[in-house]
């Protein structure tokens, strides 16, 4: 093991660590590979901030890493905002193990710098955190969550004064400040609960509750487009044990919808006891909802992830079976509805990412809507939304393939509350016409073409996995493809080197640098290679337009197979 890593281990070993972390460190000393993985690097910011396995070490999520990150974030904000002490910082957290602990440790660090803290009285969602930052005109925000990752993970997202996650150039400044913090152990009080209560008593920490919820809900209710029947549909809802438990059911019932909750999953649970994965992208997350839906003859099944920024749905097909819709498909249904029925005075602008379906472009062109594409990560959509404030353009809709949607940008991140409320309206509207959302999707396909997408994840964990991902990406960079699955590749976009190779001609890319490769076929279809910024995975995205559903699915299958065959040889 390298000397630098041994020194980090020794530093931790010589500290008066919290009891469970001390016990874990002693156990790791018997497993050199596991010890190495816990310390070989410092946990890094990805597309969703910090995200990692809970445990001891610099490559793990624990109270010391949280304290160091918070002090670095504070130092970054002190330089950026002259009146930060008055502006304050907002903190929220989800249902995960140690989320409440991490939020209190972070609050103590901020308060110790003489900066006031707003913290929610219990778990709250990521979109409400984004709203609260803007509502209280705070300098920034912290959300303790690992979103849809497995139970062994937790994470830490940071927000600017706009309620937007830090874009790369700002994140780099923040990371530099974090790295400059010398002794993380000095930042954590021996009794963090006692310190937190003292900060509450002296007014440095203010607790947020139902009043903030009401202000947020008031704005969520403004996403409604038109009056619909509402009582004509049955909706099954599950928060997957997460922050949607707080008031999603209440929100929908107040709007007149018949909501049937999955009671077993309405309980906050960081172990996600009833689930294989708390991820609405995966079919297993809908197991309980499908069973309840069949029993109640529900029209739509809705699931939100643990921090309630993402929403997944299942709709009935003609045979009465529930079919899970992809993020691209749900996004297309919402966009098509908004384009047809939501009218504005200003120029409408829709935002999505470079791995989102081309169907959005077709819908926008048909309705005279401007489409702006960004890199993967909702922070880039939030950044773009800020640029058109006060202009003759209006934020109309933003979404990405990974089940994130926002209709109004009082939230500068994904918002499942907005998306769910609008989806209920859309479902009710079309139910009156005798259509399910599955029918609506195929109406859109018939109008625009069969745009079908697929994502394949290759899990590569630890130091070896990270090295393998880099090896695969480098291979594709150095060995550019010209054809794949019998289709000619006409454009290669290398976002790391900011180069676009179009018909053999090099051009510059204007989006920020990112380790992403995009291959575009002559007919406009594409595939993308991107290391996940939130999980130890290499993601392969494929998007194809076919004349029929069968043709599109066959093309997807062939492209995936050939990409995987190349990867197997690397």
C-alpha positions as CSV (number, residue, x, y, z in Angstrom):
1,X,0.0,0.0,0.0
2,X,1.3,3.5,-0.9
3,X,2.9,5.6,1.8
4,X,0.4,8.4,1.3
5,X,-2.5,6.0,2.0
6,X,-0.8,4.5,5.0
7,X,-0.3,8.0,6.5
8,X,-4.1,8.7,6.1
9,X,-5.0,5.5,7.8
10,X,-2.5,6.3,10.6
11,X,-4.0,9.8,11.0
12,X,-7.5,8.3,11.5
13,X,-6.2,5.5,13.7
14,X,-4.8,8.1,16.1
15,X,-8.1,10.0,16.6
16,X,-10.7,9.6,19.2
17,X,-13.2,8.3,16.6
18,X,-16.9,7.9,17.2
19,X,-17.4,4.4,18.6
20,X,-19.0,2.7,15.6
21,X,-16.3,4.1,13.2
22,X,-13.5,3.0,15.6
23,X,-14.9,-0.5,15.6
24,X,-15.2,-0.6,11.8
25,X,-11.6,0.7,11.5
26,X,-10.3,-2.1,13.7
27,X,-12.2,-4.7,11.7
28,X,-10.8,-3.3,8.4
29,X,-7.3,-3.8,9.6
30,X,-7.9,-7.5,9.0
31,X,-8.9,-6.9,5.3
32,X,-6.2,-5.0,3.4
33,X,-8.3,-4.6,0.2
34,X,-11.3,-3.2,2.1
35,X,-9.0,-0.9,4.1
36,X,-7.4,0.3,0.9
37,X,-10.8,1.0,-0.7
38,X,-11.9,3.1,2.3
39,X,-8.8,5.3,2.1
40,X,-7.3,5.2,-1.4
41,X,-9.0,8.4,-2.4
42,X,-11.1,11.2,-0.9
43,X,-14.8,10.9,-1.7
44,X,-15.4,13.2,-4.7
45,X,-18.1,15.5,-6.0
46,X,-20.1,13.9,-8.9
47,X,-23.2,15.0,-10.8
48,X,-25.1,14.8,-7.5
49,X,-22.6,16.1,-5.1
50,X,-20.9,13.7,-2.6
51,X,-22.3,10.2,-2.7
52,X,-20.7,7.1,-1.1
53,X,-20.9,4.1,1.1
54,X,-21.4,4.8,4.8
55,X,-18.4,4.0,7.0
56,X,-15.0,4.9,8.2
57,X,-12.4,6.5,5.9
58,X,-11.8,9.3,3.5
59,X,-13.7,7.5,0.7
60,X,-16.8,7.0,2.8
61,X,-19.6,9.0,4.1
62,X,-19.2,9.8,7.9
63,X,-19.5,12.6,10.3
64,X,-15.9,13.8,9.8
65,X,-16.2,13.9,6.0
66,X,-19.5,15.8,6.4
67,X,-17.9,18.3,8.8
68,X,-14.9,18.9,6.5
69,X,-17.1,19.3,3.5
70,X,-19.4,21.7,5.4
71,X,-16.5,23.9,6.6
72,X,-15.1,24.0,3.0
73,X,-18.5,25.0,1.7
74,X,-18.8,27.7,4.4
75,X,-15.3,29.1,3.4
76,X,-16.4,29.1,-0.2
77,X,-19.6,31.0,0.7
78,X,-17.8,33.5,2.9
79,X,-15.7,34.6,0.0
80,X,-18.8,34.8,-2.4
81,X,-21.4,36.5,-0.2
82,X,-20.5,39.6,1.9
83,X,-23.6,39.3,4.1
84,X,-23.6,35.5,4.5
85,X,-24.1,35.7,8.3
86,X,-27.5,37.3,7.7
87,X,-28.4,35.3,4.6
88,X,-27.8,31.9,6.3
89,X,-27.8,28.4,5.0
90,X,-30.8,25.9,4.7
91,X,-30.4,22.2,5.5
92,X,-32.7,19.3,4.8
93,X,-32.3,15.5,4.9
94,X,-34.0,12.3,3.8
95,X,-34.8,9.0,5.5
96,X,-31.4,7.3,5.2
97,X,-29.2,6.0,7.9
98,X,-27.4,8.9,9.6
99,X,-29.1,11.6,7.5
100,X,-30.4,13.3,10.6
101,X,-27.0,13.0,12.3
102,X,-25.2,14.4,9.3
103,X,-27.6,17.3,9.1
104,X,-27.0,18.2,12.8
105,X,-23.2,18.0,12.4
106,X,-23.4,20.2,9.3
107,X,-25.6,22.7,11.2
108,X,-23.2,22.9,14.1
109,X,-20.2,23.6,11.8
110,X,-22.1,26.4,10.1
111,X,-23.3,27.9,13.4
112,X,-19.8,27.8,14.8
113,X,-18.8,30.2,12.0
114,X,-21.4,32.7,13.2
115,X,-23.8,31.9,10.3
116,X,-27.4,31.3,11.0
117,X,-28.9,27.9,9.9
118,X,-32.4,27.0,8.8
119,X,-33.0,23.3,9.3
120,X,-36.2,21.3,8.8
121,X,-37.9,19.7,11.8
122,X,-37.9,16.3,10.1
123,X,-37.1,14.8,6.7
124,X,-38.0,16.9,3.7
125,X,-37.5,16.6,0.0
126,X,-34.8,17.9,-2.3
127,X,-37.2,20.2,-4.2
128,X,-38.5,21.7,-1.0
129,X,-34.8,22.4,0.0
130,X,-34.2,24.1,-3.3
131,X,-37.4,26.2,-2.8
132,X,-36.5,27.1,0.8
133,X,-33.1,28.4,-0.2
134,X,-34.8,30.8,-2.6
135,X,-37.7,31.6,-0.3
136,X,-35.5,32.6,2.7
137,X,-32.9,34.3,0.4
138,X,-30.2,32.1,1.9
139,X,-26.6,32.0,0.6
140,X,-26.8,28.2,0.0
141,X,-28.3,24.9,0.9
142,X,-27.3,21.4,1.9
143,X,-29.3,18.3,1.2
144,X,-28.3,15.1,3.0
145,X,-29.4,12.3,0.7
146,X,-28.1,9.5,-1.6
147,X,-31.2,9.7,-3.7
148,X,-32.0,6.2,-5.2
149,X,-28.8,4.5,-4.2
150,X,-28.8,1.3,-2.1
151,X,-29.2,1.5,1.7
152,X,-25.5,1.4,2.4
153,X,-25.1,4.8,0.8
154,X,-25.6,8.4,1.9
155,X,-24.7,11.7,0.2
156,X,-24.4,15.4,0.5
157,X,-25.6,17.9,-2.1
158,X,-24.8,21.6,-2.1
159,X,-26.9,24.5,-3.5
160,X,-26.2,28.1,-4.4
161,X,-28.4,31.1,-3.5
162,X,-30.5,30.3,-6.6
163,X,-31.5,26.9,-5.1
164,X,-29.4,25.3,-7.9
165,X,-26.7,22.6,-7.3
166,X,-23.2,24.0,-7.9
167,X,-22.2,23.8,-11.6
168,X,-18.6,22.5,-12.2
169,X,-16.7,25.8,-12.1
170,X,-18.3,26.7,-8.8
171,X,-18.0,23.1,-7.5
172,X,-14.3,23.3,-8.3
173,X,-13.9,26.4,-6.2
174,X,-15.9,24.8,-3.4
175,X,-13.8,21.6,-3.6
176,X,-10.6,23.6,-3.4
177,X,-11.9,25.1,-0.1
178,X,-12.8,21.6,1.2
179,X,-9.4,20.2,0.4
180,X,-7.8,23.1,2.2
181,X,-9.5,22.2,5.5
182,X,-6.7,20.7,7.6
183,X,-8.2,18.9,10.5
184,X,-11.7,17.5,10.0
185,X,-11.7,15.9,13.5
186,X,-11.5,19.2,15.3
187,X,-14.8,20.2,13.6
188,X,-17.0,17.6,15.3
189,X,-18.0,18.0,18.9
190,X,-17.8,15.0,21.2
191,X,-21.6,15.4,21.8
192,X,-23.1,16.8,18.6
193,X,-26.6,16.6,20.0
194,X,-25.7,18.9,23.0
195,X,-24.0,21.3,20.7
196,X,-27.0,21.4,18.4
197,X,-29.4,22.1,21.2
198,X,-27.1,24.9,22.4
199,X,-27.2,26.5,18.9
200,X,-31.0,26.1,18.9
201,X,-31.2,27.9,22.3
202,X,-28.9,30.8,21.3
203,X,-30.8,31.3,18.0
204,X,-28.1,30.3,15.6
205,X,-30.3,27.5,14.4
206,X,-33.9,28.0,13.4
207,X,-36.2,25.1,12.8
208,X,-38.5,25.1,9.7
209,X,-41.8,23.2,9.6
210,X,-45.3,23.4,8.3
211,X,-45.2,27.1,7.4
212,X,-42.5,26.5,4.9
213,X,-44.4,23.4,3.6
214,X,-47.5,25.6,3.0
215,X,-45.5,28.2,1.0
216,X,-44.0,25.5,-1.1
217,X,-47.3,23.7,-1.7
218,X,-48.9,27.0,-2.7
219,X,-46.5,27.3,-5.6
220,X,-46.7,23.6,-6.5
221,X,-50.4,24.2,-7.0
222,X,-49.7,26.8,-9.7
223,X,-48.4,24.1,-12.1
224,X,-52.0,23.1,-13.0
225,X,-52.9,23.9,-16.6
226,X,-56.7,23.5,-16.8
227,X,-59.6,22.1,-14.8
228,X,-60.2,18.4,-15.1
229,X,-62.7,16.0,-13.7
230,X,-60.2,14.5,-11.0
231,X,-62.6,12.0,-9.5
232,X,-62.6,9.8,-12.6
233,X,-59.2,8.1,-11.9
234,X,-57.7,6.0,-9.2
235,X,-54.0,6.5,-8.4
236,X,-51.7,4.3,-6.3
237,X,-48.8,6.1,-4.8
238,X,-45.7,5.0,-3.0
239,X,-42.9,7.2,-1.6
240,X,-40.6,4.1,-1.4
241,X,-40.1,4.9,2.3
242,X,-38.8,8.4,1.5
243,X,-39.6,12.0,1.9
244,X,-42.8,11.8,-0.2
245,X,-44.3,10.4,3.0
246,X,-44.5,13.9,4.4
247,X,-47.3,15.4,2.3
248,X,-47.5,14.0,-1.2
249,X,-50.8,12.1,-0.4
250,X,-52.1,15.3,1.3
251,X,-51.2,17.4,-1.7
252,X,-53.0,15.2,-4.2
253,X,-56.1,14.6,-2.0
254,X,-56.5,18.4,-1.5
255,X,-56.6,18.7,-5.2
256,X,-59.4,16.2,-5.4
257,X,-57.6,13.1,-6.6
258,X,-58.4,9.6,-5.3
259,X,-55.1,8.5,-3.9
260,X,-54.5,5.0,-2.6
261,X,-51.2,4.8,-0.7
262,X,-49.0,1.7,-0.5
263,X,-49.2,1.7,3.3
264,X,-46.2,-0.5,3.9
265,X,-44.0,2.0,2.1
266,X,-45.5,5.1,3.7
267,X,-43.2,4.7,6.6
268,X,-39.7,6.4,6.5
269,X,-37.2,3.6,6.5
270,X,-33.5,4.0,5.7
271,X,-33.2,0.2,5.3
272,X,-35.9,0.2,2.6
273,X,-37.1,-3.0,4.1
274,X,-39.8,-3.8,1.5
275,X,-37.6,-3.0,-1.5
276,X,-34.8,-4.5,-3.5
277,X,-33.9,-1.0,-4.6
278,X,-35.5,2.4,-3.8
279,X,-35.2,3.4,-7.4
280,X,-38.4,4.2,-9.5
281,X,-36.4,3.4,-12.6
282,X,-36.4,-0.3,-11.7
283,X,-39.4,-2.6,-12.0
284,X,-38.8,-4.1,-8.6
285,X,-39.6,-0.8,-6.9
286,X,-43.2,-1.2,-8.2
287,X,-43.9,-4.7,-6.8
288,X,-46.1,-3.5,-3.9
289,X,-47.7,-0.8,-6.1
290,X,-48.6,-3.3,-8.8
291,X,-50.2,-5.7,-6.4
292,X,-52.3,-2.9,-4.8
293,X,-53.1,-1.5,-8.2
294,X,-54.5,-4.8,-9.4
295,X,-56.6,-5.1,-6.2
296,X,-58.0,-1.6,-6.5
297,X,-58.2,-1.5,-10.3
298,X,-56.1,1.7,-10.3
299,X,-55.4,3.6,-13.5
300,X,-51.9,4.9,-12.7
301,X,-49.1,3.8,-10.3
302,X,-46.7,6.5,-9.1
303,X,-43.5,6.1,-7.2
304,X,-41.1,8.8,-6.0
305,X,-37.5,8.2,-4.8
306,X,-36.2,8.7,-1.3
307,X,-35.5,12.4,-1.6
308,X,-38.6,12.9,-3.8
309,X,-36.9,14.7,-6.6
310,X,-37.6,11.9,-9.2
311,X,-40.9,10.3,-10.2
312,X,-41.6,7.0,-12.0
313,X,-45.0,5.8,-13.3
314,X,-46.7,2.7,-14.6
315,X,-49.8,2.9,-16.8
316,X,-52.2,0.2,-18.1
317,X,-51.9,-1.1,-21.6
318,X,-54.8,-2.4,-23.7
319,X,-54.6,-5.8,-22.0
320,X,-55.0,-4.1,-18.6
321,X,-51.5,-4.9,-17.5
322,X,-49.3,-2.2,-15.9
323,X,-46.4,-1.1,-18.0
324,X,-43.5,1.0,-16.6
325,X,-42.9,4.1,-18.6
326,X,-39.3,5.4,-19.0
327,X,-38.3,8.9,-18.0
328,X,-38.1,9.9,-21.6
329,X,-41.7,8.6,-22.2
330,X,-43.2,10.3,-19.2
331,X,-41.4,13.5,-20.1
332,X,-42.7,13.3,-23.7
333,X,-46.3,12.9,-22.4
334,X,-46.0,15.9,-20.1
335,X,-44.2,18.0,-22.7
336,X,-46.8,17.2,-25.4
337,X,-49.7,18.1,-23.0
338,X,-48.0,21.4,-22.0
339,X,-47.3,22.3,-25.6
340,X,-50.9,21.8,-26.6
341,X,-52.7,23.2,-23.6
342,X,-50.5,25.7,-21.7
343,X,-50.3,29.0,-23.4
344,X,-47.9,31.8,-22.5
345,X,-47.2,35.4,-23.7
346,X,-43.4,34.9,-23.8
347,X,-41.3,32.6,-26.0
348,X,-41.5,29.2,-24.4
349,X,-38.2,27.4,-23.6
350,X,-37.8,23.7,-22.8
351,X,-34.6,22.3,-21.3
352,X,-33.3,18.7,-21.4
353,X,-29.9,17.0,-21.6
354,X,-27.7,15.4,-24.2
355,X,-28.9,11.9,-23.2
356,X,-32.6,12.8,-23.4
357,X,-34.7,11.5,-26.2
358,X,-34.8,13.3,-29.6
359,X,-38.6,13.1,-29.3
360,X,-38.5,16.4,-27.3
361,X,-36.9,18.1,-30.3
362,X,-39.7,16.9,-32.6
363,X,-42.4,18.1,-30.2
364,X,-40.8,21.5,-29.7
365,X,-40.3,22.1,-33.4
366,X,-44.0,21.2,-34.1
367,X,-45.2,23.8,-31.5
368,X,-42.6,26.6,-32.1
369,X,-40.9,26.0,-28.7
370,X,-37.2,26.6,-28.2
371,X,-35.2,23.6,-27.0
372,X,-32.0,24.0,-25.1
373,X,-29.8,20.9,-24.3
374,X,-27.3,20.7,-21.4
375,X,-24.9,18.2,-20.0
376,X,-26.4,15.5,-17.7
377,X,-27.3,16.8,-14.3
378,X,-30.2,19.1,-13.4
379,X,-27.8,21.8,-12.1
380,X,-27.2,22.7,-15.8
381,X,-30.9,23.1,-16.4
382,X,-31.1,25.3,-13.3
383,X,-28.2,27.3,-14.5
384,X,-29.8,27.9,-17.9
385,X,-33.2,28.8,-16.2
386,X,-31.5,31.7,-14.3
387,X,-30.1,33.1,-17.6
388,X,-33.6,33.9,-19.0
389,X,-35.0,35.6,-15.9
390,X,-36.3,39.1,-16.9
391,X,-36.1,38.4,-20.6
392,X,-38.8,37.9,-23.3
393,X,-38.3,34.1,-22.8
394,X,-40.1,31.9,-20.2
395,X,-39.0,28.6,-18.6
396,X,-41.7,26.2,-19.9
397,X,-40.5,22.7,-18.9
398,X,-37.3,20.9,-18.0
399,X,-36.6,17.2,-17.8
400,X,-34.0,14.5,-18.2
401,X,-34.2,10.7,-19.0
402,X,-33.5,9.8,-15.4
403,X,-37.0,10.5,-14.2
404,X,-36.5,14.2,-13.3
405,X,-39.0,16.9,-14.3
406,X,-39.7,20.5,-13.3
407,X,-42.6,22.6,-14.7
408,X,-42.0,25.9,-12.9
409,X,-38.6,27.0,-11.8
410,X,-39.4,28.3,-8.3
411,X,-37.4,25.0,-7.7
412,X,-34.1,24.8,-9.5
413,X,-33.9,21.0,-9.3
414,X,-36.0,18.0,-10.2
415,X,-39.4,18.2,-8.4
416,X,-41.6,15.1,-8.1
417,X,-44.4,17.1,-6.4
418,X,-44.8,19.4,-9.4
419,X,-44.5,16.4,-11.8
420,X,-46.9,14.2,-9.9
421,X,-49.6,16.9,-9.7
422,X,-49.4,17.6,-13.4
423,X,-49.3,13.9,-14.3
424,X,-52.5,13.4,-12.4
425,X,-54.1,16.2,-14.4
426,X,-52.9,14.7,-17.7
427,X,-54.2,11.2,-16.7
428,X,-57.6,12.6,-15.7
429,X,-57.8,14.7,-18.9
430,X,-57.2,11.8,-21.2
431,X,-59.3,9.3,-19.1
432,X,-62.3,11.5,-20.1
433,X,-61.4,10.7,-23.7
434,X,-61.3,7.0,-23.0
435,X,-57.5,6.9,-23.1
436,X,-54.8,5.6,-20.7
437,X,-51.4,7.3,-20.6
438,X,-50.1,4.2,-22.4
439,X,-52.5,5.0,-25.3
440,X,-51.4,8.6,-25.2
441,X,-47.7,7.6,-25.5
442,X,-48.5,5.5,-28.7
443,X,-50.5,8.5,-30.1
444,X,-47.4,10.5,-29.7
445,X,-45.3,7.7,-31.4
446,X,-47.8,7.6,-34.3
447,X,-47.5,11.4,-34.7
448,X,-43.8,11.8,-34.4
449,X,-42.2,8.3,-35.0
450,X,-41.1,5.5,-32.6
451,X,-38.4,7.1,-30.5
452,X,-37.2,4.3,-28.3
453,X,-34.3,4.5,-25.7
454,X,-32.4,2.1,-23.6
455,X,-29.8,2.4,-20.8
456,X,-27.4,-0.3,-19.8
457,X,-25.4,0.0,-16.6
458,X,-22.0,-1.8,-16.0
459,X,-21.3,-1.9,-12.3
460,X,-17.6,-1.5,-11.6
461,X,-16.9,-0.8,-7.9
462,X,-13.9,0.3,-5.9
463,X,-10.5,1.4,-7.1
464,X,-10.3,-1.4,-9.7
465,X,-13.7,-0.5,-11.0
466,X,-12.8,3.2,-11.4
467,X,-9.6,2.3,-13.3
468,X,-11.6,0.0,-15.6
469,X,-14.1,2.7,-16.4
470,X,-11.3,5.1,-17.3
471,X,-9.7,2.3,-19.5
472,X,-12.9,1.8,-21.4
473,X,-13.6,5.5,-21.9
474,X,-10.0,6.0,-23.1
475,X,-10.2,3.1,-25.5
476,X,-13.3,4.6,-27.2
477,X,-11.6,8.1,-27.3
478,X,-8.5,6.7,-29.0
479,X,-10.3,4.3,-31.3
480,X,-13.2,6.3,-32.9
481,X,-15.9,4.2,-34.4
482,X,-17.2,4.8,-38.0
483,X,-20.0,2.2,-38.1
484,X,-22.0,0.2,-35.5
485,X,-24.9,-2.3,-36.0
486,X,-24.8,-1.6,-39.7
487,X,-25.4,2.1,-39.2
488,X,-22.9,4.8,-40.2
489,X,-21.6,7.1,-37.5
490,X,-21.4,10.7,-38.8
491,X,-20.6,12.6,-35.6
492,X,-18.5,12.0,-32.5
493,X,-18.8,14.4,-29.6
494,X,-16.0,14.2,-27.0
495,X,-17.1,16.4,-24.1
496,X,-13.9,15.8,-22.2
497,X,-11.7,17.4,-24.9
498,X,-14.6,19.7,-26.1
499,X,-14.2,18.3,-29.7
500,X,-16.9,17.5,-32.2
501,X,-15.9,15.4,-35.2
502,X,-18.6,15.8,-37.8
503,X,-18.0,14.0,-41.1
504,X,-14.3,14.0,-40.4
505,X,-14.2,17.8,-39.7
506,X,-13.2,18.9,-36.2
507,X,-15.3,21.6,-34.4
508,X,-15.4,23.0,-30.9
509,X,-18.1,22.0,-28.4
510,X,-19.4,24.8,-26.3
511,X,-20.8,22.8,-23.3
512,X,-18.6,22.5,-20.2
513,X,-16.0,19.7,-20.1
514,X,-17.3,16.3,-18.9
515,X,-16.1,12.7,-19.4
516,X,-18.8,11.8,-21.9
517,X,-18.6,10.4,-25.5
518,X,-21.6,10.7,-27.8
519,X,-21.8,8.9,-31.2
520,X,-24.5,10.1,-33.6
521,X,-25.8,8.0,-36.5
522,X,-26.7,9.3,-39.9
523,X,-30.4,9.1,-39.1
524,X,-30.0,11.1,-35.9
525,X,-30.0,8.2,-33.5
526,X,-27.2,7.9,-31.0
527,X,-25.4,6.2,-28.2
528,X,-23.5,7.7,-25.3
529,X,-20.9,6.4,-22.9
530,X,-20.8,8.2,-19.5
531,X,-19.4,7.2,-16.1
532,X,-22.1,7.8,-13.6
533,X,-21.5,10.7,-11.3
534,X,-23.5,9.2,-8.5
535,X,-22.8,5.4,-8.6
536,X,-19.8,3.1,-9.4
537,X,-21.2,2.5,-12.9
538,X,-20.5,3.0,-16.6
539,X,-23.7,4.0,-18.3
540,X,-24.5,3.2,-21.9
541,X,-27.4,5.2,-23.4
542,X,-28.9,4.3,-26.7
543,X,-31.6,6.3,-28.6
544,X,-33.2,5.2,-31.9
545,X,-36.1,6.3,-34.1
546,X,-37.8,3.5,-35.9
547,X,-40.8,3.2,-38.3
548,X,-42.3,0.6,-35.9
549,X,-41.9,-0.3,-32.3
550,X,-40.4,-3.7,-33.3
551,X,-37.8,-2.1,-35.6
552,X,-36.7,0.4,-33.0
553,X,-36.4,-2.2,-30.3
554,X,-34.3,-4.4,-32.6
555,X,-32.0,-1.6,-33.4
556,X,-31.6,-0.8,-29.7
557,X,-30.7,-4.4,-29.0
558,X,-28.1,-4.6,-31.8
559,X,-26.4,-1.3,-30.8
560,X,-26.1,-2.4,-27.2
561,X,-24.8,-5.8,-28.1
562,X,-22.0,-4.5,-30.3
563,X,-21.0,-1.8,-27.8
564,X,-20.8,-4.5,-25.1
565,X,-18.8,-6.8,-27.4
566,X,-16.2,-4.1,-27.8
567,X,-16.1,-3.5,-24.0
568,X,-15.6,-7.2,-23.4
569,X,-12.4,-7.0,-25.5
570,X,-10.9,-4.1,-23.6
